[in-house]
Amino acid sequence: MSIIYQGGETKKWDQGAYTFAIRQFPPFHAMKVLGELQKVLAPALGGAVGGMKPETLDQDTNNVVFIGNTVADALNGLARSLDGDTLEKVSAMLLDPNFVSVAPLHTKDFQQLDESAVNEVFSGRIFDMIVLMVQVFKVNYLDFSKLSSVPTGFLGTLRGLKQSFPGNALTNSHK
């Protein structure tokens, strides 16, 4: 049997005045990026979990104080492990121009999201760049529709993780 990799699925994402085309990473590249990302994300998750006290485990997830404290603990854990060089490295891995391209909204004039395009699109809008990074992460790691041999309980946990990434967040800092 000969299976030839066709380059993964490409998903479009409208954000501000632009449309981004995000192509899935090839499997080995995805594993490498995930390995680097887990070094950054694990301390943040550890901060969130470490901040939970036994008396708060039965808290309602709609409780603003509980969620606020959990998010604060996660951000503190992330801040302790994330310096500028690491953040730049993670950004470059996720926004790899071989897998992300950009075009003005409602056009098909796509170009690779190289450093020049990043400077043009995100100058003064760093949080919009982070939103795009989250979308690239979702495209590559949070699509569970093709899982076939994963136990149901684990699959439910993964779907819960996916729901923690808000789909209705503002797509542009100018809104």
Secondary structure, 3 states (H helix, E strand, C coil): CCCCCCCCCEEEEEECCEEEEEECCCHHHHHHHHHHHHHHHHHHHHHHHHCCCHHHCCCCCCCHHHHHHHHHHHHHHHHHHCCHHHHHHHHHHHCCCCCEEEEECCCCCCEECCHHHHHHHHCCCHHHHHHHHHHHHHHHHCCCCCCCCCCHHHHHHHHHHHHCCCCCCCCCCCC
